[in-house]
Amino acid sequence: MKKHLEGKVAVVTGSGRGIGRGIAILLAEQGASVVVNDLGCSVDGAGQTAQQADEVVNEIKAAGGKAVANYDSVSEFASAKNIIDTAVKSFGRLDILVNVAGILRDRMIFNMSEAEWDAVIATHLKGTWNCTRHAAGILREQKSGRIISFTSTSGLYGNPGQANYGAAKDGIAGMTRVVARELGKYGITVNAIAPVAQTRMIASVPRDKQQAAQASRGIVTPKASAASTIGEPDDVAPMVAYLATDAAAGVNGQTFLVNGGLIARVSDPAPARTIVKRTRWEPEELAAQFPRTLGLDVPNPAPPKPTA
């Protein structure tokens, strides 16, 4: 099998388990030298252990690949720099950054604490920015590179109980579009993946909510049985590997949904309906016009319960 990433160096954050682990292993199989970054924390961000990162590194090395472990947190600006520096110090360069690291602290908005908001935003949104910021200078100087970040259907479409997670993930999608425009002229591509996979994070969301959310978004899957409507973590890795190759040099600023064998390019936000007048609209005019123009077929994702 041809190794499409021979000679490349990759950093994969949050790669001690789940989706990140599958990505790190596949990139190594494709010839890349990999920095396996993982804090070793629980789903909610508590605790720390080197075990997960070390196990993935050992697995890669046992298969003949090259890898080193890093245990720094993506949420701190200085420690994120250490993650990127590990690639340069260990392998002499950096070519690929995959931002996967994340935590969950689900809570309905009326119960969510400031700490639960801050922790999720810090890990997902700031963490992605931290690592991207430190990698960008290196990639810009060498005029080549791949950045692949992870958004979520929770951010793109919404999911109850995840205001913190959804805000962070939609922020990553927006940042992807902006940074793609900033770095594209230097030969660097920046894309995002919205995975649907049975990880320990999604396992914390009740199954009925998972299925209802997918149905409301029109997400389908080629998997045969109803029990396997959510893909496996390793199913996401091939699309990441492709985006990391030279063959994907023209793919920039895009978001892709990956669920098992299904891959879809998600369109950028665009106007659905428009109304125009030469002067400022009055509230009474909008009340009259909205139902038969902008408001046609507008779904309410959570209509109020009928009163007795």
C-alpha positions as CSV (number, residue, x, y, z in Angstrom):
1,M,0.0,0.0,0.0
2,K,1.3,3.4,-0.9
3,K,2.0,5.7,2.0
4,H,0.5,9.1,1.0
5,L,2.0,11.0,4.0
6,E,5.6,9.7,3.9
7,G,7.9,12.3,5.4
8,K,5.1,14.4,6.9
9,V,4.8,15.3,10.6
10,A,1.4,15.5,12.3
11,V,0.1,16.7,15.6
12,V,-3.2,15.1,16.7
13,T,-4.7,16.6,19.9
14,G,-6.9,14.4,22.0
15,S,-5.6,11.3,20.3
16,G,-5.3,9.0,23.3
17,R,-8.8,7.6,22.7
18,G,-11.8,7.6,20.4
19,I,-11.7,9.5,17.1
20,G,-8.3,11.1,17.8
21,R,-6.7,7.7,18.4
22,G,-8.0,6.4,15.1
23,I,-6.7,9.4,13.3
24,A,-3.2,9.2,14.8
25,I,-2.9,5.5,14.0
26,L,-4.1,5.9,10.4
27,L,-1.8,8.9,9.8
28,A,1.1,6.9,11.1
29,E,0.1,4.0,8.8
30,Q,0.2,6.4,5.9
31,G,3.8,7.3,6.7
32,A,3.5,10.4,9.0
33,S,5.4,10.9,12.2
34,V,2.8,11.6,14.8
35,V,2.7,13.6,18.0
36,V,0.0,11.9,20.1
37,N,-1.3,14.5,22.4
38,D,-3.7,13.6,25.2
39,L,-4.2,15.1,28.7
40,G,-5.6,11.7,29.8
41,C,-8.7,13.3,31.4
42,S,-12.3,12.1,31.8
43,V,-15.1,13.2,29.5
44,D,-15.7,16.2,31.7
45,G,-12.1,17.2,31.8
46,A,-11.2,16.0,35.3
47,G,-8.0,14.2,36.1
48,Q,-4.8,13.5,34.1
49,T,-2.8,10.5,33.1
50,A,-0.1,9.6,30.6
51,Q,-1.5,6.1,30.0
52,Q,-3.7,6.8,27.0
53,A,-1.2,8.7,24.9
54,D,1.6,6.2,25.8
55,E,-0.6,3.3,24.7
56,V,-1.3,4.8,21.3
57,V,2.4,5.7,20.8
58,N,3.4,2.1,21.6
59,E,0.8,0.7,19.2
60,I,2.1,2.9,16.4
61,K,5.7,2.0,17.1
62,A,4.8,-1.7,17.3
63,A,3.4,-1.5,13.8
64,G,6.6,0.1,12.5
65,G,5.5,3.8,12.7
66,K,7.0,6.8,14.3
67,A,5.3,8.6,17.2
68,V,5.9,10.5,20.4
69,A,3.6,11.3,23.3
70,N,2.7,14.8,24.6
71,Y,0.5,15.4,27.7
72,D,-0.1,19.1,27.6
73,S,-3.5,20.8,27.7
74,V,-4.7,22.5,24.6
75,S,-6.7,25.0,26.7
76,E,-3.6,26.9,27.9
77,F,-1.7,29.1,25.4
78,A,1.8,28.2,26.6
79,S,1.1,24.5,26.9
80,A,-0.4,24.4,23.5
81,K,2.8,25.9,22.2
82,N,4.6,22.9,23.8
83,I,2.4,20.6,21.8
84,I,3.4,22.2,18.6
85,D,7.1,22.5,19.7
86,T,7.1,18.7,20.4
87,A,6.7,18.0,16.7
88,V,9.5,20.3,15.7
89,K,11.9,19.1,18.4
90,S,11.1,15.4,17.8
91,F,10.8,15.3,14.0
92,G,12.3,18.6,12.7
93,R,9.1,20.0,11.2
94,L,5.3,20.3,11.2
95,D,3.0,19.6,8.3
96,I,-0.4,18.6,9.7
97,L,-2.4,19.8,12.7
98,V,-5.6,17.9,13.7
99,N,-7.6,19.6,16.5
100,V,-9.7,16.9,18.1
101,A,-9.3,17.4,21.9
102,G,-12.5,18.1,23.7
103,I,-14.7,17.6,26.8
104,L,-18.4,17.7,27.7
105,R,-20.2,19.4,30.5
106,D,-23.8,19.1,29.5
107,R,-26.4,21.1,31.3
108,M,-29.6,23.0,30.3
109,I,-28.9,26.7,30.0
110,F,-30.9,27.6,33.1
111,N,-28.8,25.2,35.2
112,M,-25.4,25.7,33.5
113,S,-22.7,27.2,35.8
114,E,-20.1,29.7,34.6
115,A,-17.4,27.1,35.3
116,E,-19.1,24.5,33.0
117,W,-19.4,27.1,30.2
118,D,-15.8,28.3,30.6
119,A,-14.2,24.8,30.7
120,V,-15.9,23.7,27.5
121,I,-15.2,26.9,25.6
122,A,-11.5,26.8,26.8
123,T,-10.9,23.3,25.6
124,H,-12.8,23.3,22.3
125,L,-12.8,26.8,21.0
126,K,-9.7,28.4,22.6
127,G,-7.9,25.1,22.4
128,T,-8.4,24.9,18.7
129,W,-7.3,28.6,18.4
130,N,-4.3,28.0,20.7
131,C,-2.9,25.1,18.6
132,T,-3.8,26.7,15.3
133,R,-2.2,30.0,16.3
134,H,1.1,28.3,17.2
135,A,1.1,26.1,14.1
136,A,0.2,28.9,11.7
137,G,3.6,30.7,11.9
138,I,5.5,27.5,11.2
139,L,3.3,26.5,8.3
140,R,3.2,30.0,6.8
141,E,7.0,30.2,6.8
142,Q,7.3,26.9,4.9
143,K,4.4,27.8,2.7
144,S,2.6,24.5,3.1
145,G,0.5,22.6,5.6
146,R,-2.9,21.1,6.6
147,I,-5.1,22.1,9.5
148,I,-8.1,20.0,10.2
149,S,-10.4,20.9,13.1
150,F,-13.4,19.3,14.6
151,T,-16.8,21.0,14.8
152,S,-20.0,19.1,15.6
153,T,-23.6,18.7,14.5
154,S,-24.5,20.1,17.9
155,G,-22.9,23.4,16.8
156,L,-24.1,23.3,13.2
157,Y,-27.7,22.3,14.0
158,G,-28.2,22.5,17.8
159,N,-28.7,20.0,20.6
160,P,-30.5,20.6,23.9
161,G,-28.2,20.7,27.0
162,Q,-25.1,21.7,25.0
163,A,-25.1,25.5,24.8
164,N,-21.4,25.5,25.8
165,Y,-20.4,22.7,23.5
166,G,-22.5,23.9,20.6
167,A,-21.3,27.5,20.8
168,A,-17.7,26.3,20.9
169,K,-18.2,23.9,17.9
170,D,-20.0,26.4,15.8
171,G,-17.2,28.9,16.6
172,I,-14.7,26.4,15.3
173,A,-16.7,26.1,12.0
174,G,-16.6,29.9,11.7
175,M,-12.9,30.1,12.6
176,T,-12.2,27.5,10.0
177,R,-13.8,29.6,7.3
178,V,-11.9,32.7,8.4
179,V,-8.5,31.1,8.8
180,A,-8.8,29.3,5.5
181,R,-9.0,32.7,3.8
182,E,-6.0,34.0,5.8
183,L,-3.7,31.0,5.2
184,G,-4.8,29.7,1.8
185,K,-2.5,32.0,-0.1
186,Y,0.5,30.4,1.7
187,G,-0.4,26.9,0.5
188,I,-2.1,26.0,3.7
189,T,-5.6,24.4,3.8
190,V,-7.9,24.7,6.7
191,N,-11.0,22.4,6.9
192,A,-13.4,21.0,9.5
193,I,-15.0,17.7,10.3
194,A,-18.4,17.2,12.0
195,P,-18.2,13.6,13.1
196,V,-21.1,11.3,14.1
197,A,-19.4,8.4,15.9
198,Q,-20.1,6.2,18.9
199,T,-17.4,7.7,21.2
200,R,-17.4,7.9,25.0
201,M,-18.5,11.5,24.7
202,I,-21.6,10.7,22.6
203,A,-22.3,7.7,24.8
204,S,-23.0,10.2,27.6
205,V,-25.9,11.6,25.5
206,P,-29.2,9.5,25.9
207,R,-29.7,7.3,22.8
208,D,-33.2,8.7,22.1
209,K,-31.8,12.3,22.0
210,Q,-29.1,11.1,19.6
211,Q,-31.6,9.5,17.2
212,A,-34.1,12.4,17.5
213,A,-31.4,14.9,16.7
214,Q,-30.2,13.0,13.7
215,A,-33.7,12.6,12.3
216,S,-34.4,16.3,12.7
217,R,-31.3,17.2,10.7
218,G,-32.0,14.7,7.9
219,I,-28.9,12.7,8.7
220,V,-29.0,9.3,7.1
221,T,-26.5,6.4,7.1
222,P,-25.8,3.4,4.9
223,K,-25.4,1.2,8.0
224,A,-27.8,-1.7,7.8
225,S,-29.4,-1.9,11.3
226,A,-31.1,0.7,13.4
227,A,-28.7,-0.1,16.2
228,S,-25.7,1.1,14.1
229,T,-27.1,4.4,12.9
230,I,-24.0,6.1,14.5
231,G,-20.6,5.3,13.0
232,E,-17.5,4.0,14.7
233,P,-14.7,6.4,15.8
234,D,-12.3,4.9,13.3
235,D,-14.7,5.7,10.4
236,V,-13.7,9.3,10.7
237,A,-10.0,8.9,10.2
238,P,-9.9,8.2,6.4
239,M,-11.4,11.6,5.5
240,V,-8.9,13.3,7.8
241,A,-6.1,11.4,6.2
242,Y,-7.3,12.4,2.7
243,L,-7.5,16.1,3.7
244,A,-3.9,15.9,5.0
245,T,-2.5,14.7,1.7
246,D,-1.2,16.6,-1.3
247,A,-4.1,15.4,-3.3
248,A,-6.4,17.7,-1.2
249,A,-4.4,20.8,-1.9
250,G,-7.4,22.5,-3.5
251,V,-9.8,21.7,-0.7
252,N,-10.0,24.7,1.7
253,G,-12.4,26.3,4.1
254,Q,-14.9,23.4,4.0
255,T,-16.8,21.5,6.6
256,F,-17.6,17.7,6.1
257,L,-20.0,15.6,8.0
258,V,-18.7,12.0,8.5
259,N,-21.0,9.2,9.8
260,G,-19.8,5.7,9.1
261,G,-19.5,5.3,5.4
262,L,-21.4,8.6,4.7
263,I,-19.5,11.8,4.0
264,A,-21.3,15.0,3.1
265,R,-20.0,18.5,2.4
266,V,-21.9,20.9,4.5
267,S,-22.9,24.1,2.7
268,D,-22.0,27.5,4.1
269,P,-24.8,29.6,5.6
270,A,-26.8,31.3,2.9
271,P,-30.0,33.3,2.7
272,A,-33.1,31.2,2.4
273,R,-35.6,33.9,1.6
274,T,-35.3,37.7,1.3
275,I,-37.6,40.6,1.4
276,V,-36.5,44.1,0.3
277,K,-37.9,47.7,0.4
278,R,-36.1,50.9,-0.3
279,T,-36.7,52.4,3.1
280,R,-36.6,51.0,6.7
281,W,-39.2,48.4,7.6
282,E,-41.8,49.2,10.2
283,P,-42.7,46.5,12.8
284,E,-46.3,46.5,11.5
285,E,-45.2,45.9,8.0
286,L,-43.0,43.0,9.1
287,A,-45.8,41.5,11.1
288,A,-47.9,41.5,7.9
289,Q,-45.2,40.3,5.5
290,F,-43.3,37.8,7.6
291,P,-45.8,34.9,7.6
292,R,-46.1,34.8,3.8
293,T,-42.5,35.5,3.0
294,L,-39.6,34.9,5.4
295,G,-41.7,32.8,7.7
296,L,-43.0,30.3,5.1
297,D,-42.3,26.8,6.3
298,V,-40.1,28.0,9.2
299,P,-39.8,25.1,11.7
300,N,-39.9,25.7,15.4
301,P,-37.3,23.3,16.9
302,A,-39.0,23.3,20.3
303,P,-42.6,24.5,20.2
304,P,-44.2,25.2,23.6
305,K,-46.2,22.5,25.2
306,P,-50.0,22.8,24.9
307,T,-51.6,24.3,27.9
308,A,-54.4,22.4,29.7
